[in-house]
Amino acid sequence: MITVQEILKEIEFLPAFNQTAQKALLLIKQDNYSVKELTDIIKFDAALTANILKVSNSAYYAKSKEIHDIGMALSFLGKDQLYSLLTLITSKEYFKNMMDGYEINQGELWEHNLSVAILAESLAHYEKSIDKSVLFTAGLLHDIGKIILNVWIKKEWEKINHLVEHEGLDFLSGEKKVLGFTHAQVGGAVLKHWNFPNEIINAAKHHHDEVLYDDPVVRIICLADYLSFTMGIMTQMDNMKMKGYTNILNYYNIKTREVEALISDNLEKVQHIISEFKF
């Protein structure tokens, strides 16, 4: 089993979340920020600026005319769009390497996280008080713990696979039994280390809880995670036996027909956006 010290050491070695993006995200959450203030934070980070211009001209964000400078991008994009765009650009870097403990094909984990982010935004009507930009960010980062556990998962593949295939355990329980930690627990620790808001930390830490966590963001991420799996956007080891899924469907009184409708309504959009942001 892994020790707490080993987990903390790996978290410390994980590259910090882009500090320019963090400052910009904090500013955007304020009601009275100005485009000039935001531009002054971002403009000296050349890589982030270039990526913002590239992504803001993608089909997902593009406006009626081409965006060619950072001030224009920040002016044209709405508050929620800016928040999700900054998180998208920054978080993608963490998933670019092959996660061969969790993935058969490179990019599966990123595609799953992106699909959960997109679906979470689409499911916001189930919880009317939630900020959509928070849902998008929580979706993108809900499986960040897998980056830390990947090496150990690869080493212990046979043990965990045996528990899942032959002893009826769900994937999360297999992680816990063999490694001593789950990717959800580790993900919460990573986001806490990066000083993310509690609602985003809790979404990573509790999205697989058997008893539903009493937070609307966690509930929506759990539902989006289930729909992503049902669409077939999943990684190597994950399975549909997660204990919290039945509870989340019961909580929102979602029947099979509504699940099918939600998939039908969102599948094309999810596939299109994933194709835009592939590695």
N, C-alpha and C positions, 0 to 999 in steps of 0.2 A: 504493500500500500504506500501511497505517497504521504509524505509528512507535510504539516502546515508550513514548515520552514522552506521546503522545496517549492511549494506553490507561491509563497511570498517572494522567493528569489526570482522565479520566472516572471512574476508580475513586475518586479523592479526592472528586469532586463527588457521587458516589452517596450518598444519605442513609445514615447509619450504621445498622447493625442495632440494634434497640431495646435500649438498655443495661440497662434493667430486666429484660427478658426474658433477656438474656445472663447477668446475675448469677443469675437464677433457674435457668437451665439448668445453670450450673456447680454450684449448690448441690444440685440434684436428682441430679446424677451422683455425689454423695457418699452413702455408705451410712447415715450417721448424722444426716441433716438432720431438723429438726422442722417440723411444719406452721406453728408460730408464726414460725420463722425465715423460712420462705418467704412467709408472709402479710406480714410486716414489710417484705420487699423489694418486693412487688407492690402493696400497698394504696394507696400514694401516687401510683401511675400510674393516673389515672382512666380513660383510654381503654383501657388494657390490661385493667384490672379489668372494665370493662363488656363487653369482648369475650370475656373468659374466661367470664363468667356467661352470655352469649348462646350461645356455642359449647358450653359444658358442658351446656346444656339442649337441644341439638340431638339428633336421633335417633341420631347416631353415638356420642355420649358419654353421653346421658341415663341417669340411674339411676331407681330406682322412685319417687322423689319429686322435686319441683321444687327446684332449687338456687337459693337467693336471696341468698347472701352469699359473699364471696370465701373466707372461712375454711372454709365448708361445702364449696365447690367443691374446694378443695385437699385437704380431708379425704377426700372421697368418691372422687376420681379417683386411680387408681393411679399409680405412679412413671412407667411407660412412657406412660400416657395424658397425664399432665401435660406430659411432655417433648414429645410430638408435638403437643399442643394449643397450647403456647406457640410452637412453630416454625410451625405452621399459621397462627395469627393474625398473627404478625409478618411472615412471608415473603409472605403474600398481598398486602400493600401494594405490593410491588415489581412486581407483575404487573397492577395495576389499569388502567394506561394502555394504549391501543392500541399493540401492537408491530407496526406495519404493514410492517416489513421481514421479519417472520417469520409474521405472522398474516393470514389473510383476514378472519376474524371475531374481534372482541375477546374475549379470555378463552381462546383456544385454547391458548396457552402455559401458562397457569395450570392448565387442565384436564389437559393432558398431564403436567405436573409432579406434580399431585395424584394422578393415576392411577398414576404410577411409585411414588410414596410408598406408596400403598395396596397395590399389587402387591408391592413389596419386602417389606413386613411379611408378606404371605401366603406369600412364597417363603423365609422365614427357615429353614424346615426343611431346606433344602439346605445350610445352613451353621449348624450347631447352636450354635456358640459366640458368635454375633453378638447384640448387644443390639438388639431390635426398634425401640426409639426412635431409635437411631442410623440404622437403615435408613430409617425414615420421614423423618427430617430430611434425610438424604443424597438421598432421592428428590425431596423438595420443592425442593431447592436445586441439583440437578445441572445445570440449564440456566440458572443465574443469569447466566452470561456473555452470554447472548443480549440481556439488557437493555442491556449496554454496546455490543454490536456492532450493535444494531438499526438505528441511523442509517446506518451504513456499508453494511449489507446492503441497505437500501432504495435507496441510491445506486447500488450495483453489482449490482442484481437481474439485469439482462439478461446480464451477463458470467457470473455464477455459474450462472444458469439454463441458459445455452448449454452450459457445461461438464457440467452434470448431464444435460441432455436429449440432447445431441448428441455428447459426447465420453466418456460412460460413467463420469464421475467420481462418487463419492458426494458427498453434501452437504458433509461435513467437508473433504474434499480440495478442493472448490470454494472454500470459505471460505479455506483456507490459501493456495491459489494466487492468489486475487484480493486478499485482504486482508492476507495475511502472518501472520494469527493465526486460530485456531479458537475457537469459543465455549467449547469445553472448556478450552483453555489460559487464556482470560480468566476463566472461572468459577473455576478454581483460584486465580487471583490475587486475585479478589474475596474469596473465603472465607478466604484467608490474611490479607488485609488486615483482615478482621473477626475474626481470631483464633479461627477454628473449629478443632476437632481435625483432625489429619492425615487420619484415615480419611474424614472428610466432604469435606475439600479434595481428596483423591485421587479420590473418587467423581466429583466434577465434572470434574476434570482428565483422568481416564483412562477414563471409561466408554465411550469410542469407540475405544480403542486396538486396533490390528490384532492385536498380540500381547497376550494377556490379562495385565493387571496382577496381580501376586501379592498380592492383598488380597481377602479374602472380601466386604467391603462393596462394593468396586468391581465384583466379579463379579455380585453380586445386583442391583446397580443396572443393570448392562448387560443382564441377563436381563429385568428389569422393564421397561426401556426398549423392548426388542424386543417384549415382549408388549403393551405399550401401543400401539406402532405397528401391530402385527398386529390389535389390536382396532379400529383406525381412529382412535385418539385421538392425533392428530399435528398439527403446524403446517404452514404453507404450503409451506415449502421442504424439509422433511425427507423422506427417502425410505428405503426398505427395503434399500438397497445397502451399509449400513455394514459395514465389513470385519470388525469384531469379533463380529458376530452369529452367524456360522457357528461361530466358535471357542467361544463361550459355550455354544451348544447341544451341541457335541461334548464340552466339558469335563464337563457334567452328564449326558451321554448321553441327551439329550432328543430323542425322535423326533417326527415330525409328529403322531401320535396323542396324545402327551402334551401337546404344545403346544395342541391342540384341547381337551383336558381341562382344562388350566390356564385357558384363556380361558373355557370354559363354567362353571367353578367360581367365577370371579371377576368376570365381566362385569356381572352384576346388581348386585353390591355396589359396584363401581367407579362404575357409572352413577348409582346412588342417592346415593352420597356426593358426586359431582360436582354433582348437581342441588341438594344442600343448600348447597354452598359456591360457587355461581355468583356472578358479579358482578351 
